[in-house]
Amino acid sequence: MKTKIFTIIISIISFGGFSQSDEFQYPEFIGQNLKNVIGSKQWEVLTQTTGDLNNDGLKDKALILQTKDSIKEKRCESCYFLKSKPRIIIIALYQNDKYNIIIQNNKFIARGDEGGMLPHLEPELSIKDSQLKIYYQFTRSNQSYTFKYKKGDIIIVSAESNGVHSASGNFENDNFDFIENEITSTTGNISEEKDYTKIIKFNAKPKSLSEFKEMGSWEITENKFL
């Protein structure tokens, strides 16, 4: 159900579109001073958080930028070009008295109209214990991703998916552990006390934040997507 929510949503919004030649060209922010990016006329800060990512005692930043104006964007191979407000996540470490951008991902962050029944979807960011968490709250489900700084990169260490079926009350909770390479999957019904838990092993190699494509497109193991 929830693991395929974005595949369904993206397929729905792909009706209609624009020519491929009109595809939006993203700027390259990596290596830039964050101060210069924040002052951009085209982009605005949707949400941000601060915290020490690389354990040097200094406050780093994670930000999601959104275009101020709607532009033409294609969100999957079979989709048409549609008008939306693209979002970029960037990670900036505080180094030499400035915030230096080390990570940029143009695809991974869900757009405002990709929240299903929600009129507007907006992710939450937090940094705690040197880990970055990206969290989404949907109408009857939620999704989170947790990343950790490692050797100059931001690597996924865990993720969690929770969803409840509105008609039946059946629920599913999946906890993805990229240290142990296993999923703890719990299913049940909100009206019953007993639930069922199983451990699913997987071989998927942890990805860096910059490697992620559209959310929900990475199949970790059969029928389990992130």
C-alpha positions as a Python dict, from the first residue, in 0.01 Angstrom:
ca = {
    (1, 'M'): (0, 0, 0),
    (2, 'K'): (224, 283, 131),
    (3, 'T'): (533, 146, -42),
    (4, 'K'): (378, 221, -380),
    (5, 'I'): (206, 548, -289),
    (6, 'F'): (442, 763, -494),
    (7, 'T'): (431, 534, -797),
    (8, 'I'): (52, 576, -800),
    (9, 'I'): (62, 949, -735),
    (10, 'I'): (322, 1017, -1002),
    (11, 'S'): (126, 810, -1254),
    (12, 'I'): (-187, 1015, -1180),
    (13, 'I'): (-18, 1352, -1217),
    (14, 'S'): (149, 1248, -1543),
    (15, 'F'): (-170, 1319, -1743),
    (16, 'G'): (-97, 1605, -1981),
    (17, 'G'): (242, 1770, -2021),
    (18, 'F'): (505, 1960, -2215),
    (19, 'S'): (776, 1897, -2471),
    (20, 'Q'): (1102, 1742, -2356),
    (21, 'S'): (1299, 2039, -2485),
    (22, 'D'): (1144, 2256, -2212),
    (23, 'E'): (1296, 2054, -1926),
    (24, 'F'): (1412, 2266, -1634),
    (25, 'Q'): (1787, 2291, -1580),
    (26, 'Y'): (1890, 2274, -1213),
    (27, 'P'): (2174, 2493, -1087),
    (28, 'E'): (2486, 2335, -938),
    (29, 'F'): (2519, 2442, -574),
    (30, 'I'): (2784, 2195, -452),
    (31, 'G'): (3100, 2374, -343),
    (32, 'Q'): (2925, 2709, -306),
    (33, 'N'): (2888, 2924, 3),
    (34, 'L'): (2535, 2872, 137),
    (35, 'K'): (2503, 3248, 191),
    (36, 'N'): (2515, 3305, -185),
    (37, 'V'): (2252, 3039, -254),
    (38, 'I'): (2006, 3173, 4),
    (39, 'G'): (2012, 3506, -174),
    (40, 'S'): (1902, 3352, -505),
    (41, 'K'): (1608, 3522, -678),
    (42, 'Q'): (1474, 3191, -809),
    (43, 'W'): (1480, 2980, -490),
    (44, 'E'): (1331, 3017, -142),
    (45, 'V'): (1389, 2815, 176),
    (46, 'L'): (1096, 2578, 236),
    (47, 'T'): (1232, 2432, 560),
    (48, 'Q'): (1569, 2394, 732),
    (49, 'T'): (1739, 2256, 1040),
    (50, 'T'): (2077, 2289, 1213),
    (51, 'G'): (2293, 2043, 1404),
    (52, 'D'): (2639, 1889, 1415),
    (53, 'L'): (2656, 1629, 1138),
    (54, 'N'): (3029, 1557, 1126),
    (55, 'N'): (3102, 1564, 1502),
    (56, 'D'): (3334, 1863, 1490),
    (57, 'G'): (3136, 2060, 1748),
    (58, 'L'): (3003, 2307, 1488),
    (59, 'K'): (2645, 2354, 1370),
    (60, 'D'): (2584, 2234, 1014),
    (61, 'K'): (2270, 2291, 807),
    (62, 'A'): (2022, 2091, 600),
    (63, 'L'): (1780, 2285, 384),
    (64, 'I'): (1503, 2219, 136),
    (65, 'L'): (1479, 2484, -134),
    (66, 'Q'): (1174, 2537, -353),
    (67, 'T'): (1139, 2747, -666),
    (68, 'K'): (943, 3065, -613),
    (69, 'D'): (755, 3014, -940),
    (70, 'S'): (605, 2702, -1095),
    (71, 'I'): (809, 2556, -1381),
    (72, 'K'): (789, 2255, -1614),
    (73, 'E'): (918, 1935, -1458),
    (74, 'K'): (914, 1563, -1542),
    (75, 'R'): (895, 1335, -1235),
    (76, 'C'): (926, 988, -1394),
    (77, 'E'): (1034, 836, -1725),
    (78, 'S'): (677, 779, -1847),
    (79, 'C'): (547, 1112, -1712),
    (80, 'Y'): (475, 1421, -1915),
    (81, 'F'): (613, 1761, -1825),
    (82, 'L'): (388, 1936, -1573),
    (83, 'K'): (403, 2267, -1396),
    (84, 'S'): (517, 2234, -1035),
    (85, 'K'): (756, 2386, -784),
    (86, 'P'): (1073, 2173, -782),
    (87, 'R'): (1244, 2108, -451),
    (88, 'I'): (1613, 2059, -376),
    (89, 'I'): (1770, 1929, -57),
    (90, 'I'): (2117, 2058, 24),
    (91, 'I'): (2358, 1981, 307),
    (92, 'A'): (2609, 2245, 417),
    (93, 'L'): (2893, 2191, 664),
    (94, 'Y'): (3030, 2483, 862),
    (95, 'Q'): (3393, 2506, 758),
    (96, 'N'): (3638, 2799, 759),
    (97, 'D'): (3377, 3042, 895),
    (98, 'K'): (3121, 2966, 622),
    (99, 'Y'): (2862, 2704, 525),
    (100, 'N'): (3003, 2497, 239),
    (101, 'I'): (2749, 2294, 39),
    (102, 'I'): (2862, 1930, 6),
    (103, 'I'): (2540, 1750, -97),
    (104, 'Q'): (2262, 1838, -341),
    (105, 'N'): (1972, 1620, -458),
    (106, 'N'): (1720, 1751, -711),
    (107, 'K'): (1482, 1453, -727),
    (108, 'F'): (1438, 1290, -387),
    (109, 'I'): (1224, 1545, -203),
    (110, 'A'): (854, 1503, -275),
    (111, 'R'): (677, 1800, -433),
    (112, 'G'): (387, 1977, -267),
    (113, 'D'): (126, 1811, -488),
    (114, 'E'): (257, 1456, -428),
    (115, 'G'): (84, 1401, -94),
    (116, 'G'): (-218, 1206, -212),
    (117, 'M'): (-525, 1346, -35),
    (118, 'L'): (-320, 1620, 131),
    (119, 'P'): (-366, 1961, -33),
    (120, 'H'): (2, 2037, 28),
    (121, 'L'): (284, 1806, 138),
    (122, 'E'): (577, 1954, 328),
    (123, 'P'): (862, 1742, 470),
    (124, 'E'): (1015, 1796, 813),
    (125, 'L'): (1391, 1804, 874),
    (126, 'S'): (1580, 1743, 1198),
    (127, 'I'): (1937, 1675, 1307),
    (128, 'K'): (1982, 1482, 1631),
    (129, 'D'): (2280, 1277, 1753),
    (130, 'S'): (2465, 1369, 1433),
    (131, 'Q'): (2192, 1211, 1219),
    (132, 'L'): (1971, 1381, 962),
    (133, 'K'): (1605, 1278, 953),
    (134, 'I'): (1361, 1354, 672),
    (135, 'Y'): (998, 1294, 777),
    (136, 'Y'): (667, 1302, 588),
    (137, 'Q'): (321, 1290, 744),
    (138, 'F'): (45, 1183, 505),
    (139, 'T'): (-326, 1144, 574),
    (140, 'R'): (-308, 783, 699),
    (141, 'S'): (62, 706, 679),
    (142, 'N'): (407, 846, 743),
    (143, 'Q'): (753, 792, 603),
    (144, 'S'): (1098, 880, 737),
    (145, 'Y'): (1461, 845, 629),
    (146, 'T'): (1763, 878, 857),
    (147, 'F'): (2112, 958, 728),
    (148, 'K'): (2456, 979, 889),
    (149, 'Y'): (2773, 1160, 784),
    (150, 'K'): (3051, 921, 680),
    (151, 'K'): (3379, 1004, 507),
    (152, 'G'): (3255, 1320, 343),
    (153, 'D'): (2914, 1180, 243),
    (154, 'I'): (2564, 1146, 390),
    (155, 'I'): (2461, 777, 396),
    (156, 'I'): (2125, 623, 485),
    (157, 'V'): (2131, 418, 807),
    (158, 'S'): (1759, 355, 865),
    (159, 'A'): (1407, 428, 744),
    (160, 'E'): (1054, 372, 865),
    (161, 'S'): (718, 334, 688),
    (162, 'N'): (381, 330, 864),
    (163, 'G'): (39, 299, 705),
    (164, 'V'): (-322, 221, 796),
    (165, 'H'): (-592, 113, 551),
    (166, 'S'): (-891, 344, 597),
    (167, 'A'): (-1164, 85, 532),
    (168, 'S'): (-1027, -230, 698),
    (169, 'G'): (-814, -81, 974),
    (170, 'N'): (-524, -307, 876),
    (171, 'F'): (-187, -150, 942),
    (172, 'E'): (173, -217, 842),
    (173, 'N'): (493, -90, 999),
    (174, 'D'): (832, -144, 832),
    (175, 'N'): (1160, -51, 998),
    (176, 'F'): (1458, -62, 761),
    (177, 'D'): (1797, -118, 924),
    (178, 'F'): (2092, -65, 688),
    (179, 'I'): (2345, -165, 953),
    (180, 'E'): (2198, -513, 1002),
    (181, 'N'): (2051, -529, 647),
    (182, 'E'): (1707, -626, 767),
    (183, 'I'): (1349, -504, 780),
    (184, 'T'): (1136, -550, 1090),
    (185, 'S'): (786, -572, 947),
    (186, 'T'): (483, -562, 1176),
    (187, 'T'): (124, -606, 1058),
    (188, 'G'): (-212, -615, 1234),
    (189, 'N'): (-542, -435, 1276),
    (190, 'I'): (-608, -127, 1486),
    (191, 'S'): (-914, -296, 1644),
    (192, 'E'): (-719, -604, 1756),
    (193, 'E'): (-457, -640, 2028),
    (194, 'K'): (-246, -903, 1856),
    (195, 'D'): (-7, -817, 1575),
    (196, 'Y'): (252, -1010, 1377),
    (197, 'T'): (621, -932, 1332),
    (198, 'K'): (872, -1084, 1095),
    (199, 'I'): (1234, -1010, 1003),
    (200, 'I'): (1315, -974, 635),
    (201, 'K'): (1679, -981, 527),
    (202, 'F'): (1793, -778, 226),
    (203, 'N'): (2113, -718, 27),
    (204, 'A'): (2060, -359, -86),
    (205, 'K'): (2370, -145, -42),
    (206, 'P'): (2311, 177, 158),
    (207, 'K'): (2282, 479, -69),
    (208, 'S'): (2414, 826, -14),
    (209, 'L'): (2160, 1107, -9),
    (210, 'S'): (2287, 1234, -343),
    (211, 'E'): (2218, 894, -507),
    (212, 'F'): (1845, 881, -425),
    (213, 'K'): (1596, 916, -708),
    (214, 'E'): (1225, 996, -664),
    (215, 'M'): (1091, 881, -327),
    (216, 'G'): (931, 536, -344),
    (217, 'S'): (1131, 425, -649),
    (218, 'W'): (1404, 224, -469),
    (219, 'E'): (1302, -141, -427),
    (220, 'I'): (1493, -272, -126),
    (221, 'T'): (1349, -621, -156),
    (222, 'E'): (1029, -763, -307),
    (223, 'N'): (738, -519, -251),
    (224, 'K'): (940, -304, -9),
    (225, 'F'): (1018, 42, -145),
    (226, 'L'): (1185, 356, -18),
}
